[in-house]
Amino acid sequence: MKNDITRREALALGVSAAALAATGASAQTASAIKAADVPAPKLAIEKGASLRMLRPVRFVQADEDVFRANAAKFSKETGVEVKVDFVGWEDISQQTAVTSNSGAGPDIIIGFSDAPHIYIDKLVEMTDVADYLGKRYGGWQALAQKYGKRNKSDAWIGLPFGATAGPLIYRKSVLQSVGFDKVPEDHAGILDLCRKLQKAGKPAGFALGNAKGDGNGFANWALWSHNASLLDEEGNIVINSKETIAALNWVKELYPTFIAGTPSWNDVSNNRAYSSQEISLTANGVSLYFSLKNDPATRAIAEDSEHQLLPKGLAKISPMAGLTLNAMLFKHSPYPNAAKAFLQFMLEKDQYEPWLNANSGYWSQPLAAYADAAVWSSDPKVKIFKNTMNSTYYDGYKGPISTATGAVSADYVLIQMCAAVATGASTPEAAAAEAEQRAKRYFRRQGRG
């Protein structure tokens, strides 16, 4: 196999300069990634195969550039045409549901996190590819195993490509101006800081709208940091608890310190507010930092920004899951071997390492060996994202992942519970009871299935 895309090929594919650098020969020869010599699964690619893939839109331009370049490389080496469509984050779940229900459409969809558990009956198992990649690249990280495997099984129903974390990002100088060197780890301290930021005219802002990454991320942090959870270990619904009520009361106190409009925020709203200096504290992936750093007009904001793991509150570790890219292969695909071969190719070192580096830390690796990629030593402010997929927190925590837990997340049950209390539309007790009833409906439906 040819290891490198030529400059002419890359330019023909419209690859950016940064992406081109990441796919260059020098990046490969300097690689510290170790790959074990293990036999790959024998995948006889079907005659006349062509593939269509759907995946979430990039937040870092080089993500798309290198991803497309790698797909083109696969087509050149195998003769299998691959068409990749990028769609909005809020649209991917809906389009996956349509594909699943109709039994037609893309062969492969890269959805988020627990998506394979929602559509488990419609998917081709990919244990052969996952086992091979795990043995070759030092094993799969904890979060990848949680989202990739069928519950209580070693059967892989998804192939995780990476996860993005949403730690805190804040303006160092602004925090110092109100008497803080960093964000406190306790709830009372966070509230105190946010009140002072608001008084100084540089408030915090966290998404309370139907935002797949930021909204769900904020709701999970509020709950998990109070030791609340949707389920217990056995899968019983325990969202209507004293811990949840405590979390909601805290959100109710915190909300008045936010910039106006957060109940309608989507996944780009806090980026815009932070970039325009309307807020000085939020939670976000690394894309925000790099967009600031790479624009001369906002570089000073990037230099004044710091990342911090989400405060623990009452939890033992930072309660932060990673929003995970998770590839699904649908049974309606006439070319399952070609699809598996493509996914395996994309996760092999020659393709995956340049893609990981080009993402500048936005996605962190699902396979342990890629922790040695150059990106993690490229900028000290990025290193915090390196171990995202080591997290023991996940959507549906603490219970088993299932169709129902996926539906609770996709239908924004928890963030809507938080938003209802924050805006005064509901009391904490009523909102927790409603979330419990909504969750129970999904679990009853699953039971009938």
C-alpha angles and dihedrals in degrees: 000000000000109000104200137053110227118238091246092052092047094050090048088055091052094245115172122242092253092050091046090054090051093053095046126115093250091062090054097047091048092052119133093189114123118213121189118225102246129149115263120228114268105247113178103205111226118249113262093009121171127172138209121199131188120200139162118278117262124255090195113052093218089060090068095037096054093037090056091044091053091049090051089050090054090050091050093050098043106024089236111135112224123195115193120194121192117209135181119278093242090051101050095079093049093048091048090053091051091049092048095047096044096043089223139090132057119020091217130028122186102210131169130281110300097017094115089058090058094052098031096134092055097051136093113234113244102191093127093059094039093050091049094049092045092053092044098048107038100272136295120289120247096258092047090054092047094052098032101051130068108251114278090000141094091225112116116221096169137032110219114216098188144305135243121215126211105213122163119284118193144168106256095203093050093051091048090051090060094044105268131115092190140352112288119246095225127077095237090051092050090050091049091051093048092050090052092047090052092049089051091054093247102099131180122250130198125176115259094169131091094288114151094212109021100031097046089040093056093046092049092048092049091051102038093046086059091048090250122137142175093241140014122234092274093053099256115148107250101161092115095072141125088254091056091047089052090050092050093048088053091049088050090055093043098049098072088060092059126095111263120272104035094130088070097043120126128192096289100041098087091046090058094044093049094044091051090049093242089126132030100196134043141126120259148142122265092268091085093055093048095046087054094043095049096051114076089211092060103027091107090059090054091050089052093048127096132187124222132179112254107277114263099226103178095342123103095231134019103292098224128135122194121242097236132209103223122185120217127192113207124221091229090068110111089205108052095151092051089048093051091046090051094050091047090050092051091052095047117106098253091059105024099050095056089046092049092048092046090055089064092221098313091119119036123206128270093201119068098227092063090066084087093062116129093243093075093062095040098088128010090219090061099050092084088072095055099092099040093124093053088074120122091204121092142157106290093026126197097020137061116293111246145152087277097052089048091051092050089055095042091050092050094235096156100043090046088052089053094045093050090056095040093054095043093247090123141014118247090249094050093044093050091048091050092049088051091052092047091049092048091055091057092047092048089051090050090050090057090049 
